[in-house]
Amino acid sequence: MARQRTRPKPMPRASLEILLTLLEGDKHGYGIKKIVAQRSGGAVRLGAGTLYAALNRLLDQGLVEELDERPDPELGSSRWRFYRITSPGREALRREVARLETIVSRARRLIPNRSEEGSP
């Protein structure tokens, strides 16, 4: 029986944005939400339900971990939970970026250049 080649499953946008944000350092949920909105110019806004559902999936997959202590005791409320990207999280992010780069590269080859179309 021939083995079927499985394609990498696309990472949900919320998960991608969270992992990218955690590359910058440990963050609490609200901090992640603010950074994603700022970095995207407001194009991506993670609501609380989306944010925490994605964080829970990432925790279950071992791609992020919840810290036992705040990185800085002076930082925010003691109720805030802080998150950190794990090594498997970095690897999953690397694979997703490579997958997206492949798609963009293929699209650029297929879409004619404006100068080739005679457009300014």
N, CA, C and O atoms as a DFTB+ gen file, in Angstrom:
480 C
 N C O
     1  1       0.846      -1.177       0.000
     2  2       0.000       0.000       0.000
     3  2       0.894       1.243       0.000
     4  3       1.838       1.330       0.784
     5  1       0.598       2.191      -0.869
     6  2       1.392       3.415      -0.970
     7  2       1.080       4.334       0.206
     8  3      -0.067       4.478       0.631
     9  1       2.134       4.942       0.709
    10  2       1.964       5.902       1.800
    11  2       1.486       7.233       1.252
    12  3       2.032       7.744       0.274
    13  1       0.480       7.783       1.875
    14  2       0.006       9.094       1.466
    15  2       0.844      10.158       2.149
    16  3       1.165      10.064       3.334
    17  1       1.185      11.161       1.378
    18  2       1.951      12.269       1.928
    19  2       0.978      13.233       2.598
    20  3       0.021      13.692       1.974
    21  1       1.222      13.534       3.847
    22  2       0.332      14.455       4.548
    23  2       0.914      15.860       4.493
    24  3       2.109      16.071       4.702
    25  1       0.053      16.792       4.212
    26  2       0.466      18.188       4.185
    27  2       0.348      18.760       5.585
    28  3      -0.520      18.360       6.361
    29  1       1.232      19.704       5.901
    30  2       1.115      20.336       7.217
    31  2      -0.223      21.064       7.339
    32  3      -0.653      21.764       6.422
    33  1      -0.855      20.887       8.463
    34  2      -2.133      21.549       8.709
    35  2      -1.854      23.023       9.017
    36  3      -0.978      23.328       9.827
    37  1      -2.586      23.933       8.382
    38  2      -2.359      25.354       8.655
    39  2      -2.603      25.689      10.124
    40  3      -3.528      25.170      10.749
    41  1      -1.767      26.553      10.653
    42  2      -1.916      27.006      12.027
    43  2      -2.968      28.118      12.050
    44  3      -2.933      29.014      11.207
    45  1      -3.891      28.071      12.996
    46  2      -4.869      29.161      13.092
    47  2      -4.168      30.511      13.289
    48  3      -3.129      30.596      13.944
    49  1      -4.750      31.549      12.716
    50  2      -4.144      32.886      12.777
    51  2      -3.888      33.324      14.214
    52  3      -2.831      33.885      14.505
    53  1      -4.830      33.079      15.114
    54  2      -4.652      33.489      16.511
    55  2      -3.428      32.809      17.113
    56  3      -2.647      33.451      17.815
    57  1      -3.252      31.521      16.847
    58  2      -2.096      30.786      17.374
    59  2      -0.800      31.343      16.812
    60  3       0.177      31.514      17.541
    61  1      -0.789      31.624      15.516
    62  2       0.393      32.199      14.874
    63  2       0.760      33.528      15.526
    64  3       1.923      33.754      15.860
    65  1      -0.210      34.395      15.708
    66  2       0.042      35.713      16.303
    67  2       0.526      35.594      17.748
    68  3       1.414      36.337      18.167
    69  1      -0.047      34.673      18.502
    70  2       0.364      34.475      19.895
    71  2       1.807      33.999      19.950
    72  3       2.604      34.533      20.722
    73  1       2.154      33.003      19.144
    74  2       3.524      32.488      19.154
    75  2       4.518      33.556      18.714
    76  3       5.595      33.673      19.299
    77  1       4.176      34.329      17.700
    78  2       5.063      35.418      17.266
    79  2       5.280      36.421      18.395
    80  3       6.395      36.901      18.599
    81  1       4.225      36.731      19.119
    82  2       4.323      37.679      20.231
    83  2       5.194      37.124      21.352
    84  3       5.989      37.854      21.943
    85  1       5.046      35.837      21.643
    86  2       5.822      35.238      22.730
    87  2       7.295      35.067      22.371
    88  3       8.120      34.845      23.258
    89  1       7.641      35.165      21.087
    90  2       9.062      35.168      20.718
    91  2       9.774      36.367      21.337
    92  3      10.975      36.314      21.605
    93  1       9.030      37.446      21.561
    94  2       9.590      38.674      22.128
    95  2       9.815      38.559      23.635
    96  3      10.508      39.392      24.219
    97  1       9.244      37.545      24.266
    98  2       9.399      37.369      25.705
    99  2       8.094      36.934      26.342
   100  3       7.054      36.880      25.685
   101  1       8.158      36.626      27.619
   102  2       6.993      36.163      28.369
   103  2       5.954      37.281      28.447
   104  3       6.291      38.449      28.645
   105  1       4.694      36.903      28.290
   106  2       3.615      37.895      28.305
   107  2       2.388      37.314      29.000
   108  3       2.200      36.099      29.059
   109  1       1.561      38.213      29.525
   110  2       0.255      37.807      30.049
   111  2      -0.767      37.975      28.936
   112  3      -0.491      38.624      27.927
   113  1      -1.937      37.397      29.116
   114  2      -2.946      37.385      28.067
   115  2      -3.288      38.753      27.516
   116  3      -3.322      38.943      26.300
   117  1      -3.544      39.713      28.399
   118  2      -3.913      41.046      27.930
   119  2      -2.755      41.693      27.176
   120  3      -2.969      42.402      26.193
   121  1      -1.531      41.448      27.636
   122  2      -0.355      41.977      26.938
   123  2      -0.247      41.413      25.533
   124  3       0.081      42.138      24.594
   125  1      -0.521      40.125      25.385
   126  2      -0.505      39.491      24.058
   127  2      -1.536      40.168      23.165
   128  3      -1.246      40.524      22.023
   129  1      -2.736      40.341      23.694
   130  2      -3.831      40.949      22.939
   131  2      -3.445      42.342      22.440
   132  3      -3.673      42.666      21.275
   133  1      -2.863      43.165      23.314
   134  2      -2.476      44.527      22.946
   135  2      -1.378      44.535      21.885
   136  3      -1.453      45.299      20.922
   137  1      -0.369      43.698      22.054
   138  2       0.750      43.668      21.110
   139  2       0.284      43.219      19.729
   140  3       0.690      43.796      18.720
   141  1      -0.559      42.200      19.676
   142  2      -1.064      41.714      18.384
   143  2      -1.828      42.833      17.672
   144  3      -1.643      43.039      16.473
   145  1      -2.674      43.548      18.392
   146  2      -3.437      44.645      17.785
   147  2      -2.503      45.752      17.298
   148  3      -2.688      46.280      16.202
   149  1      -1.502      46.107      18.107
   150  2      -0.550      47.155      17.717
   151  2       0.264      46.733      16.507
   152  3       0.388      47.486      15.542
   153  1       0.815      45.538      16.557
   154  2       1.695      45.061      15.488
   155  2       0.948      44.957      14.161
   156  3       1.539      45.166      13.101
   157  1      -0.332      44.638      14.207
   158  2      -1.110      44.478      12.976
   159  2      -1.787      45.779      12.545
   160  3      -2.545      45.792      11.575
   161  1      -1.521      46.858      13.253
   162  2      -2.182      48.120      12.925
   163  2      -3.678      48.058      13.160
   164  3      -4.439      48.787      12.525
   165  1      -4.102      47.200      14.061
   166  2      -5.518      47.048      14.379
   167  2      -6.253      46.064      13.484
   168  3      -7.444      45.817      13.679
   169  1      -5.554      45.498      12.503
   170  2      -6.200      44.550      11.582
   171  2      -6.553      43.239      12.273
   172  3      -7.522      42.578      11.901
   173  1      -5.767      42.864      13.281
   174  2      -6.037      41.627      14.024
   175  2      -6.332      42.009      15.467
   176  3      -5.482      42.559      16.167
   177  1      -7.535      41.709      15.891
   178  2      -7.940      41.968      17.277
   179  2      -8.429      40.651      17.864
   180  3      -9.417      40.076      17.407
   181  1      -7.727      40.194      18.872
   182  2      -8.096      38.935      19.516
   183  2      -9.054      39.223      20.661
   184  3      -8.674      39.847      21.652
   185  1     -10.284      38.773      20.527
   186  2     -11.222      38.882      21.635
   187  2     -10.815      37.916      22.740
   188  3     -10.048      36.982      22.504
   189  1     -11.322      38.137      23.930
   190  2     -10.938      37.301      25.071
   191  2     -11.218      35.824      24.808
   192  3     -10.387      34.974      25.127
   193  1     -12.367      35.512      24.236
   194  2     -12.709      34.113      23.962
   195  2     -11.742      33.467      22.994
   196  3     -11.287      32.345      23.215
   197  1     -11.425      34.178      21.916
   198  2     -10.483      33.665      20.914
   199  2      -9.094      33.515      21.509
   200  3      -8.434      32.493      21.319
   201  1      -8.651      34.542      22.233
   202  2      -7.314      34.538      22.823
   203  2      -7.129      33.366      23.778
   204  3      -6.167      32.609      23.647
   205  1      -8.035      33.209      24.732
   206  2      -7.840      32.176      25.749
   207  2      -8.125      30.772      25.223
   208  3      -7.536      29.805      25.707
   209  1      -9.013      30.644      24.249
   210  2      -9.207      29.332      23.617
   211  2      -7.932      28.928      22.877
   212  3      -7.507      27.775      22.949
   213  1      -7.324      29.880      22.168
   214  2      -6.076      29.593      21.448
   215  2      -4.952      29.278      22.427
   216  3      -4.184      28.341      22.207
   217  1      -4.847      30.050      23.504
   218  2      -3.811      29.774      24.507
   219  2      -3.997      28.381      25.111
   220  3      -3.019      27.661      25.315
   221  1      -5.234      28.000      25.394
   222  2      -5.483      26.664      25.954
   223  2      -5.092      25.565      24.974
   224  3      -4.528      24.548      25.378
   225  1      -5.388      25.761      23.682
   226  2      -4.963      24.774      22.672
   227  2      -3.438      24.697      22.608
   228  3      -2.867      23.608      22.546
   229  1      -2.785      25.857      22.625
   230  2      -1.319      25.883      22.571
   231  2      -0.717      25.221      23.814
   232  3       0.301      24.535      23.722
   233  1      -1.343      25.425      24.964
   234  2      -0.897      24.753      26.194
   235  2      -1.053      23.242      26.059
   236  3      -0.135      22.489      26.386
   237  1      -2.214      22.796      25.579
   238  2      -2.477      21.362      25.406
   239  2      -1.500      20.719      24.431
   240  3      -1.118      19.562      24.602
   241  1      -1.096      21.471      23.407
   242  2      -0.164      20.959      22.398
   243  2       1.295      21.062      22.839
   244  3       2.190      20.571      22.152
   245  1       1.532      21.700      23.988
   246  2       2.901      21.856      24.481
   247  2       3.692      22.930      23.745
   248  3       4.921      22.949      23.812
   249  1       2.999      23.822      23.046
   250  2       3.682      24.868      22.280
   251  2       3.947      26.115      23.114
   252  3       4.828      26.912      22.791
   253  1       3.176      26.278      24.190
   254  2       3.439      27.325      25.179
   255  2       3.305      26.695      26.558
   256  3       2.721      25.624      26.724
   257  1       3.860      27.389      27.534
   258  2       3.709      26.941      28.919
   259  2       3.279      28.127      29.766
   260  3       3.610      29.277      29.476
   261  1       2.540      27.821      30.814
   262  2       2.139      28.855      31.762
   263  2       3.206      28.916      32.842
   264  3       3.629      27.886      33.368
   265  1       3.636      30.122      33.167
   266  2       4.682      30.284      34.172
   267  2       4.094      30.165      35.574
   268  3       2.967      30.589      35.830
   269  1       4.871      29.585      36.468
   270  2       4.433      29.468      37.857
   271  2       4.496      30.810      38.576
   272  3       3.705      31.082      39.479
   273  1       5.450      31.648      38.161
   274  2       5.626      32.956      38.790
   275  2       5.661      34.040      37.726
   276  3       5.990      33.785      36.568
   277  1       5.319      35.240      38.135
   278  2       5.419      36.372      37.213
   279  2       6.891      36.663      36.949
   280  3       7.719      36.542      37.852
   281  1       7.227      37.049      35.709
   282  2       8.623      37.362      35.401
   283  2       9.169      38.487      36.277
   284  3      10.353      38.505      36.611
   285  1       8.295      39.426      36.646
   286  2       8.668      40.546      37.507
   287  2       7.552      40.704      38.527
   288  3       6.413      40.976      38.147
   289  1       7.853      40.539      39.839
   290  2       6.805      40.631      40.863
   291  2       6.052      41.961      40.847
   292  3       4.909      42.031      41.300
   293  1       6.678      43.005      40.336
   294  2       6.038      44.320      40.274
   295  2       5.102      44.452      39.077
   296  3       4.403      45.456      38.936
   297  1       5.090      43.449      38.229
   298  2       4.364      43.518      36.967
   299  2       2.924      43.054      37.129
   300  3       2.668      41.856      37.255
   301  1       1.993      43.982      37.128
   302  2       0.573      43.660      37.096
   303  2       0.042      42.935      38.314
   304  3       0.703      42.830      39.347
   305  1      -1.161      42.444      38.157
   306  2      -1.891      41.762      39.213
   307  2      -1.330      40.361      39.457
   308  3      -0.808      39.722      38.544
   309  1      -1.445      39.901      40.684
   310  2      -0.991      38.539      41.007
   311  2      -1.891      37.495      40.349
   312  3      -1.528      36.321      40.277
   313  1      -3.061      37.915      39.871
   314  2      -3.971      36.982      39.191
   315  2      -3.597      36.771      37.731
   316  3      -4.038      35.801      37.114
   317  1      -2.790      37.664      37.174
   318  2      -2.408      37.524      35.771
   319  2      -1.599      36.258      35.569
   320  3      -0.729      35.924      36.373
   321  1      -1.897      35.556      34.483
   322  2      -1.129      34.360      34.129
   323  2      -0.196      34.723      32.979
   324  3      -0.607      35.346      32.000
   325  1       1.049      34.329      33.113
   326  2       2.046      34.630      32.089
   327  2       2.366      33.376      31.294
   328  3       2.327      32.261      31.815
   329  1       2.682      33.581      30.029
   330  2       2.927      32.480      29.100
   331  2       4.292      32.638      28.452
   332  3       4.808      33.744      28.289
   333  1       4.863      31.487      28.084
   334  2       6.176      31.442      27.428
   335  2       6.109      30.431      26.289
   336  3       5.492      29.374      26.423
   337  1       6.744      30.761      25.174
   338  2       6.829      29.817      24.060
   339  2       7.831      28.720      24.436
   340  3       8.842      29.000      25.079
   341  1       7.556      27.489      24.042
   342  2       8.444      26.355      24.312
   343  2       9.278      26.052      23.064
   344  3       9.042      26.619      21.997
   345  1      10.247      25.159      23.209
   346  2      11.039      24.731      22.039
   347  2      10.143      24.127      20.958
   348  3      10.294      24.476      19.787
   349  1       9.209      23.227      21.314
   350  2       8.295      22.733      20.276
   351  2       7.453      23.859      19.663
   352  3       7.091      23.790      18.489
   353  1       7.144      24.885      20.445
   354  2       6.405      26.030      19.922
   355  2       7.215      26.794      18.889
   356  3       6.687      27.214      17.860
   357  1       8.506      26.972      19.169
   358  2       9.396      27.642      18.201
   359  2       9.486      26.825      16.915
   360  3       9.474      27.385      15.819
   361  1       9.576      25.513      17.048
   362  2       9.674      24.644      15.872
   363  2       8.369      24.667      15.072
   364  3       8.403      24.718      13.843
   365  1       7.233      24.633      15.747
   366  2       5.939      24.697      15.053
   367  2       5.798      26.032      14.327
   368  3       5.282      26.083      13.210
   369  1       6.252      27.098      14.954
   370  2       6.200      28.419      14.329
   371  2       7.112      28.462      13.105
   372  3       6.732      29.009      12.069
   373  1       8.301      27.897      13.214
   374  2       9.237      27.853      12.086
   375  2       8.613      27.104      10.907
   376  3       8.703      27.551       9.764
   377  1       7.979      25.962      11.193
   378  2       7.333      25.185      10.125
   379  2       6.186      25.953       9.477
   380  3       6.013      25.911       8.259
   381  1       5.404      26.654      10.295
   382  2       4.279      27.419       9.750
   383  2       4.777      28.566       8.874
   384  3       4.213      28.821       7.810
   385  1       5.817      29.251       9.306
   386  2       6.375      30.339       8.498
   387  2       6.909      29.780       7.180
   388  3       6.715      30.395       6.132
   389  1       7.573      28.633       7.214
   390  2       8.079      28.003       5.985
   391  2       6.916      27.634       5.060
   392  3       7.011      27.813       3.846
   393  1       5.828      27.124       5.625
   394  2       4.651      26.769       4.828
   395  2       4.072      28.008       4.155
   396  3       3.726      27.976       2.974
   397  1       3.968      29.096       4.909
   398  2       3.436      30.341       4.351
   399  2       4.362      30.918       3.286
   400  3       3.898      31.434       2.269
   401  1       5.672      30.832       3.519
   402  2       6.636      31.321       2.524
   403  2       6.503      30.551       1.213
   404  3       6.610      31.138       0.136
   405  1       6.273      29.252       1.297
   406  2       6.087      28.437       0.094
   407  2       4.860      28.895      -0.685
   408  3       4.903      29.010      -1.910
   409  1       3.782      29.153       0.019
   410  2       2.551      29.617      -0.628
   411  2       2.777      30.967      -1.302
   412  3       2.391      31.164      -2.454
   413  1       3.401      31.891      -0.585
   414  2       3.642      33.227      -1.137
   415  2       4.580      33.151      -2.335
   416  3       4.362      33.834      -3.336
   417  1       5.611      32.335      -2.242
   418  2       6.565      32.181      -3.348
   419  2       5.861      31.657      -4.600
   420  3       6.075      32.166      -5.701
   421  1       5.034      30.651      -4.424
   422  2       4.283      30.084      -5.549
   423  2       3.329      31.121      -6.137
   424  3       3.206      31.231      -7.357
   425  1       2.661      31.873      -5.284
   426  2       1.727      32.901      -5.755
   427  2       2.463      33.987      -6.535
   428  3       1.970      34.456      -7.561
   429  1       3.633      34.385      -6.057
   430  2       4.401      35.418      -6.766
   431  2       4.822      34.951      -8.151
   432  3       4.878      35.750      -9.086
   433  1       5.116      33.679      -8.289
   434  2       5.486      33.147      -9.607
   435  2       4.283      33.117     -10.544
   436  3       4.435      33.287     -11.754
   437  1       3.100      32.903      -9.998
   438  2       1.900      32.786     -10.819
   439  2       1.265      34.127     -11.172
   440  3       0.666      34.275     -12.237
   441  1       1.395      35.092     -10.285
   442  2       0.779      36.396     -10.521
   443  2       1.731      37.221     -11.379
   444  3       2.884      37.433     -11.004
   445  1       1.249      37.687     -12.530
   446  2       2.128      38.469     -13.405
   447  2       2.574      39.766     -12.743
   448  3       1.836      40.386     -11.977
   449  1       3.790      40.152     -13.058
   450  2       4.344      41.402     -12.562
   451  2       3.609      42.550     -13.245
   452  3       3.265      42.442     -14.421
   453  1       3.367      43.626     -12.544
   454  2       2.659      44.777     -13.123
   455  2       3.355      45.289     -14.381
   456  3       2.685      45.662     -15.344
   457  1       4.679      45.315     -14.387
   458  2       5.395      45.837     -15.555
   459  2       5.194      44.926     -16.766
   460  3       5.224      45.396     -17.904
   461  1       4.990      43.632     -16.534
   462  2       4.744      42.700     -17.632
   463  2       3.359      42.904     -18.229
   464  3       3.135      42.593     -19.399
   465  1       2.429      43.424     -17.432
   466  2       1.064      43.656     -17.905
   467  2       0.940      44.981     -18.637
   468  3      -0.076      45.251     -19.278
   469  1       1.973      45.805     -18.543
   470  2       1.901      47.126     -19.138
   471  2       1.253      48.148     -18.225
   472  3       0.949      49.259     -18.660
   473  1       1.035      47.790     -16.961
   474  2       0.456      48.718     -15.991
   475  2       1.564      49.552     -15.379
   476  3       2.701      49.089     -15.285
   477  1       1.258      50.766     -14.962
   478  2       2.275      51.608     -14.318
   479  2       2.663      51.083     -12.973
   480  3       3.507      51.675     -12.299
